[in-house]
Amino acid sequence: MTSDLLAPLDLAFWNIESAEHPMHLGALGVFTADSPTAAAHAAELLAARAAGVPGLRMRIRDVWQPFDLTRPLALDVLRPLAFGGAAREAVPDFDPSDHVRLHAPAEDFHAAAGAIMERPLERGRPPWEAHVLPGADGRAFAVLFKFHHALADGLRALTLAAAVLDPMDLPAPRPRPERPARSLVPDVRTLPDRVRGTLADVGRALDIGASVARATWGVKSSAALVSEPTGTRRIAGVVVDLDEVHKVRKSVGGTVNDVLIAVVAGALRRWLDERGDGSAGVAPRALIPVSRRRPRTAHPQGNRLSGYLIRLPVDDPDPLGRLAAVRTAMDRNKDAGPHRGAGAVALLADHVPALGHRLSGPVVGQAARLLFDILVTSVPLPSLGMKLGGCPLTEVYPLAPLARGQALAVAVSTFRGRVHYGLVADAEAVPDLEALARALREEVVALVEAAEA
């Protein structure tokens, strides 16, 4: 049975999980039903197709060996790389029917999905699930996909989910380049480059560490974004016309992503003021994940992430002023690149031995609140129409994991001319999540009106 070691960031996600804070991401897709049995047929198709997707057969197991003998004995591997780590391996007796579940009809897809997202994935088997939710009116059904973050990031999860939908004429992924066989004895000609690379990595790590320390200075967050662990989840979804977003972008400048982040800042302002917490002086730190995965590339598995850290201008009363502040902050991060700054803290995982991840996982899991106050992530989707059993996908809401100590996470995707916001919250800390969803819609209207004025 072949296996491959988890990359450091995957291993970090695997070890920081707890019962109260499961580390899975998700996507809730809504399909138009063409018959009363459409949902049951969809569940059958998902189970049948999952059997033929290699990535869905992979489980994660502990590794207790002292060295990674597949790598040359060079300066960067003179330490126990694999000891205390984990690896992906294919399950020979994989039964996809254990991972696909057909539920009773649901009046509210988001409410049903919230209860399902509370439950951690079973760690002894492939860490993913697909839940089919028939609509109570019979006109639609939804599918909630759950993938552990150690198995996939957003782009990889999209690839795995698309593999069990109806076939599409998509460009083939680029093949993984063949690597020459590695010897246990290093090629001495490469040692100078390895030394320079190691020194550069150390310098980069020190720079990121200093930026993380600076990011904690003068924190201006809100108690509404903080939550003690309860293990509960509430989900809401918001759909926005992409043309409205483009109106703002063309009038004011910046990118679509700048506008979508500014909408979050304005919605938080409205929400905090409405619930009585107040937005005066509030500028929470938002972590904006950045994918380092090349488009159309199927490998490597797992996570290829960095990030940008910005202060959301929640305290600014002017919608265009908030957008300008977001645009300036994002431009500054892009100029520095995804390998620098506090948002690139995920890259530090590469410098921690596997055993260090295992021992420090619980501590690191509690440290997220010290680094950022809210996650705002974007997951790109193909513009092509997707179907399941011939039923078209009409809505898709990305769902991000909720970090320990935080009350809210926001994920956003554009799909066939519309923007879908997926909101995930601690259900006890944010019982009024629908109020925030309403504030998102109101903020888009306010931005369009301000841009056209």
Secondary structure, DSSP 8 states (H G I E B T S, - for coil): --EEE--HHHHHHHHS--SSS--EEEEEEEEE-SSTTHHHHHHHHHHHHHTT-GGGGEEEEEE--S--TTS-S-GGGSS-SSTTEEEEEE-TT--GGGTEEE---BS-HHHHHHHHHTS---TTS-SEEEEEEEBTTSSEEEEEEEEETTTB-HHHHHHHHHTTSS-------B---------SS--GGGHHHHHHHHHHHHHHHHHHHHHHHHHTTT-B--GGGB-------EEEEEEEEHHHHHHHHHHH-S-HHHHHHHHHHHHHHHHHHHHTS--TT-B-EEEEEEE-S-TTB--S-B--EEEEEEE--TT---HHHHHHHHHHHHHHHHHH-TTSSGGGGGGGGGGS-HHHHHHHHHHHHHHHHHH-SEEEEE----SS--EETTEEEEEEEEE----TTBSEEEEEEEETTEEEEEEEE-TTT-TTHHHHHHHHHHHHHHHHHHHH-
